[in-house]
């Protein structure tokens, strides 16, 4: 819980991501990142303990980019 509180109150993170932090205490772990592709498309990547989900994309190249990136992160293997 201390980690969630630290993230929720980190003003520099809120400013850097231009968002409003929210915490769902009923979920063991999740984080959603809103991404902006150079092609202009916005999409979301959600991380949970069991999976990585890509949402709201229309260009399949974005999904391929996320998959390639995820393959370079040992913790996601």
Biopython code that builds the backbone (N, CA, C, O; Angstrom):
import numpy as np
from Bio.PDB.StructureBuilder import StructureBuilder

atoms = [
    (1, "UNK", "N", (0.816, -1.196, 0.000)),
    (1, "UNK", "CA", (0.000, 0.000, 0.000)),
    (1, "UNK", "C", (0.857, 1.256, 0.000)),
    (1, "UNK", "O", (0.467, 2.274, -0.572)),
    (2, "UNK", "N", (2.022, 1.191, 0.639)),
    (2, "UNK", "CA", (2.901, 2.363, 0.688)),
    (2, "UNK", "C", (3.347, 2.773, -0.712)),
    (2, "UNK", "O", (3.462, 3.962, -1.007)),
    (3, "UNK", "N", (3.599, 1.781, -1.578)),
    (3, "UNK", "CA", (3.999, 2.092, -2.944)),
    (3, "UNK", "C", (2.902, 2.798, -3.712)),
    (3, "UNK", "O", (3.161, 3.762, -4.433)),
    (4, "UNK", "N", (1.672, 2.319, -3.560)),
    (4, "UNK", "CA", (0.537, 2.955, -4.241)),
    (4, "UNK", "C", (0.358, 4.384, -3.756)),
    (4, "UNK", "O", (0.100, 5.285, -4.553)),
    (5, "UNK", "N", (0.494, 4.595, -2.455)),
    (5, "UNK", "CA", (0.358, 5.938, -1.896)),
    (5, "UNK", "C", (1.444, 6.854, -2.445)),
    (5, "UNK", "O", (1.174, 8.005, -2.787)),
    (6, "UNK", "N", (2.666, 6.349, -2.529)),
    (6, "UNK", "CA", (3.769, 7.163, -3.053)),
    (6, "UNK", "C", (3.504, 7.569, -4.498)),
    (6, "UNK", "O", (3.747, 8.714, -4.879)),
    (7, "UNK", "N", (3.001, 6.627, -5.307)),
    (7, "UNK", "CA", (2.704, 6.954, -6.702)),
    (7, "UNK", "C", (1.548, 7.936, -6.819)),
    (7, "UNK", "O", (1.578, 8.851, -7.642)),
    (8, "UNK", "N", (0.541, 7.743, -5.997)),
    (8, "UNK", "CA", (-0.640, 8.613, -6.062)),
    (8, "UNK", "C", (-0.311, 10.051, -5.692)),
    (8, "UNK", "O", (-0.971, 10.977, -6.164)),
    (9, "UNK", "N", (0.688, 10.249, -4.863)),
    (9, "UNK", "CA", (1.010, 11.597, -4.386)),
    (9, "UNK", "C", (2.230, 12.191, -5.066)),
    (9, "UNK", "O", (2.674, 13.272, -4.679)),
    (10, "UNK", "N", (2.783, 11.524, -6.061)),
    (10, "UNK", "CA", (3.970, 12.017, -6.763)),
    (10, "UNK", "C", (3.554, 13.051, -7.808)),
    (10, "UNK", "O", (3.179, 12.708, -8.929)),
    (11, "UNK", "N", (3.627, 14.316, -7.416)),
    (11, "UNK", "CA", (3.187, 15.403, -8.292)),
    (11, "UNK", "C", (3.981, 15.431, -9.592)),
    (11, "UNK", "O", (3.423, 15.743, -10.644)),
    (12, "UNK", "N", (5.276, 15.110, -9.541)),
    (12, "UNK", "CA", (6.079, 15.135, -10.765)),
    (12, "UNK", "C", (5.602, 14.094, -11.776)),
    (12, "UNK", "O", (5.640, 14.348, -12.980)),
    (13, "UNK", "N", (5.156, 12.932, -11.310)),
    (13, "UNK", "CA", (4.605, 11.922, -12.219)),
    (13, "UNK", "C", (3.288, 12.380, -12.822)),
    (13, "UNK", "O", (3.058, 12.225, -14.021)),
    (14, "UNK", "N", (2.432, 12.942, -11.991)),
    (14, "UNK", "CA", (1.146, 13.430, -12.487)),
    (14, "UNK", "C", (1.361, 14.501, -13.547)),
    (14, "UNK", "O", (0.687, 14.506, -14.577)),
    (15, "UNK", "N", (2.296, 15.404, -13.297)),
    (15, "UNK", "CA", (2.589, 16.470, -14.260)),
    (15, "UNK", "C", (3.200, 15.902, -15.532)),
    (15, "UNK", "O", (2.806, 16.285, -16.633)),
    (16, "UNK", "N", (4.159, 14.991, -15.391)),
    (16, "UNK", "CA", (4.847, 14.432, -16.555)),
    (16, "UNK", "C", (3.905, 13.668, -17.471)),
    (16, "UNK", "O", (4.082, 13.677, -18.689)),
    (17, "UNK", "N", (2.908, 13.009, -16.902)),
    (17, "UNK", "CA", (2.005, 12.196, -17.695)),
    (17, "UNK", "C", (0.671, 12.875, -17.967)),
    (17, "UNK", "O", (-0.209, 12.306, -18.612)),
    (18, "UNK", "N", (0.533, 14.098, -17.468)),
    (18, "UNK", "CA", (-0.676, 14.886, -17.705)),
    (18, "UNK", "C", (-1.935, 14.067, -17.438)),
    (18, "UNK", "O", (-2.867, 14.044, -18.242)),
    (19, "UNK", "N", (-1.938, 13.404, -16.299)),
    (19, "UNK", "CA", (-3.081, 12.553, -15.987)),
    (19, "UNK", "C", (-3.510, 12.700, -14.551)),
    (19, "UNK", "O", (-2.934, 13.471, -13.783)),
    (20, "UNK", "N", (-4.517, 11.958, -14.208)),
    (20, "UNK", "CA", (-5.028, 11.943, -12.844)),
    (20, "UNK", "C", (-4.840, 10.537, -12.289)),
    (20, "UNK", "O", (-5.442, 9.591, -12.797)),
    (21, "UNK", "N", (-4.016, 10.383, -11.255)),
    (21, "UNK", "CA", (-3.798, 9.048, -10.717)),
    (21, "UNK", "C", (-5.050, 8.490, -10.053)),
    (21, "UNK", "O", (-5.837, 9.222, -9.453)),
    (22, "UNK", "N", (-5.213, 7.183, -10.175)),
    (22, "UNK", "CA", (-6.334, 6.506, -9.535)),
    (22, "UNK", "C", (-5.832, 5.172, -9.022)),
    (22, "UNK", "O", (-4.947, 4.564, -9.622)),
    (23, "UNK", "N", (-6.393, 4.717, -7.917)),
    (23, "UNK", "CA", (-5.982, 3.445, -7.329)),
    (23, "UNK", "C", (-7.205, 2.589, -7.076)),
    (23, "UNK", "O", (-8.132, 2.997, -6.377)),
    (24, "UNK", "N", (-7.197, 1.399, -7.654)),
    (24, "UNK", "CA", (-8.277, 0.438, -7.452)),
    (24, "UNK", "C", (-7.795, -0.567, -6.422)),
    (24, "UNK", "O", (-7.085, -1.511, -6.766)),
    (25, "UNK", "N", (-8.165, -0.383, -5.183)),
    (25, "UNK", "CA", (-7.685, -1.232, -4.095)),
    (25, "UNK", "C", (-8.133, -2.680, -4.253)),
    (25, "UNK", "O", (-7.553, -3.570, -3.630)),
    (26, "UNK", "N", (-9.139, -2.932, -5.061)),
    (26, "UNK", "CA", (-9.621, -4.287, -5.252)),
    (26, "UNK", "C", (-8.772, -5.100, -6.221)),
    (26, "UNK", "O", (-8.935, -6.317, -6.307)),
    (27, "UNK", "N", (-7.882, -4.461, -6.942)),
    (27, "UNK", "CA", (-7.036, -5.153, -7.898)),
    (27, "UNK", "C", (-5.646, -5.319, -7.290)),
    (27, "UNK", "O", (-5.071, -4.349, -6.796)),
    (28, "UNK", "N", (-5.108, -6.514, -7.319)),
    (28, "UNK", "CA", (-3.811, -6.790, -6.706)),
    (28, "UNK", "C", (-2.703, -5.961, -7.334)),
    (28, "UNK", "O", (-1.833, -5.469, -6.615)),
    (29, "UNK", "N", (-2.705, -5.794, -8.623)),
    (29, "UNK", "CA", (-1.710, -4.981, -9.302)),
    (29, "UNK", "C", (-2.170, -4.712, -10.710)),
    (29, "UNK", "O", (-2.583, -5.627, -11.422)),
    (30, "UNK", "N", (-2.102, -3.472, -11.114)),
    (30, "UNK", "CA", (-2.278, -3.111, -12.518)),
    (30, "UNK", "C", (-1.775, -1.698, -12.720)),
    (30, "UNK", "O", (-1.789, -0.870, -11.809)),
    (31, "UNK", "N", (-1.333, -1.448, -13.930)),
    (31, "UNK", "CA", (-0.917, -0.104, -14.311)),
    (31, "UNK", "C", (-1.298, 0.080, -15.772)),
    (31, "UNK", "O", (-1.069, -0.806, -16.596)),
    (32, "UNK", "N", (-1.877, 1.226, -16.091)),
    (32, "UNK", "CA", (-2.232, 1.525, -17.471)),
    (32, "UNK", "C", (-1.441, 2.743, -17.913)),
    (32, "UNK", "O", (-1.391, 3.760, -17.220)),
    (33, "UNK", "N", (-0.823, 2.620, -19.081)),
    (33, "UNK", "CA", (-0.043, 3.703, -19.649)),
    (33, "UNK", "C", (-0.705, 4.120, -20.950)),
    (33, "UNK", "O", (-0.978, 3.290, -21.818)),
    (34, "UNK", "N", (-0.959, 5.408, -21.074)),
    (34, "UNK", "CA", (-1.518, 5.919, -22.324)),
    (34, "UNK", "C", (-0.344, 6.323, -23.201)),
    (34, "UNK", "O", (0.504, 7.118, -22.796)),
    (35, "UNK", "N", (-0.303, 5.768, -24.401)),
    (35, "UNK", "CA", (0.833, 5.955, -25.294)),
    (35, "UNK", "C", (0.429, 6.758, -26.530)),
    (35, "UNK", "O", (-0.714, 6.708, -26.983)),
    (36, "UNK", "N", (1.400, 7.496, -27.057)),
    (36, "UNK", "CA", (1.192, 8.297, -28.253)),
    (36, "UNK", "C", (2.230, 7.859, -29.276)),
    (36, "UNK", "O", (3.420, 8.135, -29.119)),
    (37, "UNK", "N", (1.781, 7.181, -30.315)),
    (37, "UNK", "CA", (2.681, 6.704, -31.356)),
    (37, "UNK", "C", (3.094, 7.868, -32.260)),
    (37, "UNK", "O", (2.326, 8.815, -32.429)),
    (38, "UNK", "N", (4.291, 7.810, -32.842)),
    (38, "UNK", "CA", (4.705, 8.877, -33.769)),
    (38, "UNK", "C", (3.736, 9.082, -34.937)),
    (38, "UNK", "O", (3.712, 10.156, -35.538)),
    (39, "UNK", "N", (2.933, 8.054, -35.264)),
    (39, "UNK", "CA", (1.957, 8.215, -36.353)),
    (39, "UNK", "C", (0.728, 9.019, -35.916)),
    (39, "UNK", "O", (-0.171, 9.281, -36.715)),
    (40, "UNK", "N", (0.704, 9.411, -34.618)),
    (40, "UNK", "CA", (-0.395, 10.224, -34.109)),
    (40, "UNK", "C", (-1.451, 9.452, -33.349)),
    (40, "UNK", "O", (-2.305, 10.044, -32.690)),
    (41, "UNK", "N", (-1.397, 8.142, -33.436)),
    (41, "UNK", "CA", (-2.422, 7.323, -32.772)),
    (41, "UNK", "C", (-2.170, 7.224, -31.268)),
    (41, "UNK", "O", (-1.031, 7.085, -30.823)),
    (42, "UNK", "N", (-3.251, 7.298, -30.499)),
    (42, "UNK", "CA", (-3.196, 7.101, -29.053)),
    (42, "UNK", "C", (-3.710, 5.701, -28.738)),
    (42, "UNK", "O", (-4.669, 5.232, -29.351)),
    (43, "UNK", "N", (-3.062, 5.033, -27.772)),
    (43, "UNK", "CA", (-3.496, 3.709, -27.368)),
    (43, "UNK", "C", (-3.086, 3.481, -25.924)),
    (43, "UNK", "O", (-2.284, 4.239, -25.379)),
    (44, "UNK", "N", (-3.622, 2.457, -25.310)),
    (44, "UNK", "CA", (-3.327, 2.142, -23.909)),
    (44, "UNK", "C", (-2.639, 0.794, -23.810)),
    (44, "UNK", "O", (-2.974, -0.148, -24.528)),
    (45, "UNK", "N", (-1.662, 0.717, -22.898)),
    (45, "UNK", "CA", (-1.020, -0.554, -22.563)),
    (45, "UNK", "C", (-1.262, -0.767, -21.077)),
    (45, "UNK", "O", (-0.887, 0.068, -20.254)),
    (46, "UNK", "N", (-1.889, -1.889, -20.735)),
    (46, "UNK", "CA", (-2.196, -2.206, -19.343)),
    (46, "UNK", "C", (-1.352, -3.400, -18.908)),
    (46, "UNK", "O", (-1.283, -4.419, -19.595)),
    (47, "UNK", "N", (-0.718, -3.248, -17.759)),
    (47, "UNK", "CA", (0.111, -4.302, -17.185)),
    (47, "UNK", "C", (-0.576, -4.835, -15.937)),
    (47, "UNK", "O", (-0.993, -4.060, -15.077)),
    (48, "UNK", "N", (-0.693, -6.138, -15.834)),
    (48, "UNK", "CA", (-1.135, -6.789, -14.602)),
    (48, "UNK", "C", (-0.086, -7.845, -14.277)),
    (48, "UNK", "O", (0.877, -8.020, -15.024)),
    (49, "UNK", "N", (-0.268, -8.532, -13.188)),
    (49, "UNK", "CA", (0.705, -9.571, -12.839)),
    (49, "UNK", "C", (0.695, -10.717, -13.852)),
    (49, "UNK", "O", (1.694, -11.425, -13.991)),
    (50, "UNK", "N", (-0.407, -10.906, -14.552)),
    (50, "UNK", "CA", (-0.543, -12.050, -15.443)),
    (50, "UNK", "C", (-0.454, -11.721, -16.929)),
    (50, "UNK", "O", (-0.226, -12.622, -17.736)),
    (51, "UNK", "N", (-0.627, -10.452, -17.316)),
    (51, "UNK", "CA", (-0.659, -10.162, -18.750)),
    (51, "UNK", "C", (-0.380, -8.700, -19.056)),
    (51, "UNK", "O", (-0.436, -7.827, -18.190)),
    (52, "UNK", "N", (-0.078, -8.475, -20.326)),
    (52, "UNK", "CA", (0.054, -7.134, -20.891)),
    (52, "UNK", "C", (-1.011, -7.035, -21.968)),
    (52, "UNK", "O", (-1.081, -7.886, -22.855)),
    (53, "UNK", "N", (-1.839, -6.003, -21.898)),
    (53, "UNK", "CA", (-2.930, -5.830, -22.844)),
    (53, "UNK", "C", (-2.767, -4.510, -23.576)),
    (53, "UNK", "O", (-2.500, -3.480, -22.958)),
    (54, "UNK", "N", (-2.928, -4.540, -24.888)),
    (54, "UNK", "CA", (-2.871, -3.324, -25.706)),
    (54, "UNK", "C", (-4.293, -3.041, -26.153)),
    (54, "UNK", "O", (-4.970, -3.913, -26.699)),
    (55, "UNK", "N", (-4.745, -1.805, -25.915)),
    (55, "UNK", "CA", (-6.129, -1.438, -26.217)),
    (55, "UNK", "C", (-6.191, -0.155, -27.028)),
    (55, "UNK", "O", (-5.279, 0.671, -26.986)),
    (56, "UNK", "N", (-7.262, -0.006, -27.752)),
    (56, "UNK", "CA", (-7.619, 1.224, -28.461)),
    (56, "UNK", "C", (-6.648, 1.586, -29.572)),
    (56, "UNK", "O", (-6.422, 2.768, -29.832)),
    (57, "UNK", "N", (-6.081, 0.607, -30.219)),
    (57, "UNK", "CA", (-5.217, 0.873, -31.365)),
    (57, "UNK", "C", (-5.948, 0.440, -32.630)),
    (57, "UNK", "O", (-6.798, -0.449, -32.583)),
    (58, "UNK", "N", (-5.626, 1.053, -33.741)),
    (58, "UNK", "CA", (-6.238, 0.619, -34.994)),
    (58, "UNK", "C", (-5.198, 0.088, -35.970)),
    (58, "UNK", "O", (-5.528, -0.696, -36.859)),
    (59, "UNK", "N", (-3.948, 0.504, -35.816)),
    (59, "UNK", "CA", (-2.882, 0.063, -36.711)),
    (59, "UNK", "C", (-2.166, -1.132, -36.079)),
    (59, "UNK", "O", (-1.579, -1.001, -35.005)),
    (60, "UNK", "N", (-2.208, -2.281, -36.726)),
    (60, "UNK", "CA", (-1.574, -3.479, -36.180)),
    (60, "UNK", "C", (-0.070, -3.336, -35.996)),
    (60, "UNK", "O", (0.539, -4.122, -35.271)),
    (61, "UNK", "N", (0.537, -2.347, -36.640)),
    (61, "UNK", "CA", (1.966, -2.083, -36.452)),
    (61, "UNK", "C", (2.232, -1.721, -34.991)),
    (61, "UNK", "O", (3.288, -2.055, -34.454)),
    (62, "UNK", "N", (1.290, -1.046, -34.349)),
    (62, "UNK", "CA", (1.438, -0.680, -32.938)),
    (62, "UNK", "C", (1.514, -1.936, -32.079)),
    (62, "UNK", "O", (2.375, -2.036, -31.205)),
    (63, "UNK", "N", (0.634, -2.884, -32.313)),
    (63, "UNK", "CA", (0.665, -4.128, -31.558)),
    (63, "UNK", "C", (2.008, -4.837, -31.752)),
    (63, "UNK", "O", (2.580, -5.364, -30.798)),
    (64, "UNK", "N", (2.497, -4.846, -32.969)),
    (64, "UNK", "CA", (3.790, -5.479, -33.251)),
    (64, "UNK", "C", (4.917, -4.769, -32.503)),
    (64, "UNK", "O", (5.814, -5.427, -31.977)),
    (65, "UNK", "N", (4.883, -3.437, -32.447)),
    (65, "UNK", "CA", (5.910, -2.682, -31.725)),
    (65, "UNK", "C", (5.902, -3.023, -30.236)),
    (65, "UNK", "O", (6.958, -3.207, -29.630)),
    (66, "UNK", "N", (4.712, -3.106, -29.651)),
    (66, "UNK", "CA", (4.607, -3.437, -28.227)),
    (66, "UNK", "C", (5.101, -4.860, -27.987)),
    (66, "UNK", "O", (5.798, -5.108, -27.003)),
    (67, "UNK", "N", (4.756, -5.793, -28.861)),
    (67, "UNK", "CA", (5.218, -7.173, -28.708)),
    (67, "UNK", "C", (6.741, -7.262, -28.808)),
    (67, "UNK", "O", (7.373, -7.969, -28.023)),
    (68, "UNK", "N", (7.328, -6.559, -29.759)),
    (68, "UNK", "CA", (8.786, -6.550, -29.907)),
    (68, "UNK", "C", (9.438, -5.970, -28.662)),
    (68, "UNK", "O", (10.420, -6.516, -28.158)),
    (69, "UNK", "N", (8.892, -4.859, -28.165)),
    (69, "UNK", "CA", (9.434, -4.245, -26.943)),
    (69, "UNK", "C", (9.310, -5.208, -25.760)),
    (69, "UNK", "O", (10.269, -5.397, -25.012)),
    (70, "UNK", "N", (8.140, -5.811, -25.589)),
    (70, "UNK", "CA", (7.909, -6.703, -24.444)),
    (70, "UNK", "C", (8.875, -7.885, -24.469)),
    (70, "UNK", "O", (9.276, -8.379, -23.415)),
    (71, "UNK", "N", (9.248, -8.336, -25.650)),
    (71, "UNK", "CA", (10.200, -9.446, -25.763)),
    (71, "UNK", "C", (11.589, -9.073, -25.256)),
    (71, "UNK", "O", (12.399, -9.958, -24.983)),
    (72, "UNK", "N", (11.878, -7.781, -25.124)),
    (72, "UNK", "CA", (13.194, -7.337, -24.629)),
    (72, "UNK", "C", (13.215, -7.152, -23.112)),
    (72, "UNK", "O", (14.262, -6.862, -22.534)),
    (73, "UNK", "N", (12.051, -7.322, -22.466)),
    (73, "UNK", "CA", (11.941, -7.114, -21.012)),
    (73, "UNK", "C", (11.858, -8.484, -20.335)),
    (73, "UNK", "O", (10.822, -9.146, -20.397)),
    (74, "UNK", "N", (12.951, -8.909, -19.687)),
    (74, "UNK", "CA", (12.961, -10.251, -19.077)),
    (74, "UNK", "C", (11.824, -10.495, -18.092)),
    (74, "UNK", "O", (11.329, -11.618, -18.000)),
    (75, "UNK", "N", (11.404, -9.487, -17.363)),
    (75, "UNK", "CA", (10.340, -9.650, -16.374)),
    (75, "UNK", "C", (8.996, -9.976, -17.006)),
    (75, "UNK", "O", (8.093, -10.458, -16.322)),
    (76, "UNK", "N", (8.849, -9.722, -18.299)),
    (76, "UNK", "CA", (7.592, -10.003, -18.982)),
    (76, "UNK", "C", (7.598, -11.357, -19.688)),
    (76, "UNK", "O", (6.595, -11.763, -20.274)),
    (77, "UNK", "N", (8.709, -12.036, -19.628)),
    (77, "UNK", "CA", (8.818, -13.332, -20.313)),
    (77, "UNK", "C", (7.992, -14.391, -19.635)),
    (77, "UNK", "O", (7.972, -15.538, -20.083)),
]
sb = StructureBuilder()
sb.init_structure("model")
sb.init_model(0)
sb.init_chain("A")
sb.init_seg("    ")
for serial, (resi, resn, name, xyz) in enumerate(atoms, 1):
    if name == "N":
        sb.init_residue(resn, " ", resi, " ")
    sb.init_atom(name, np.array(xyz, "f"), 0.0, 1.0, " ", f" {name:<3s}", serial, name[0])
structure = sb.get_structure()
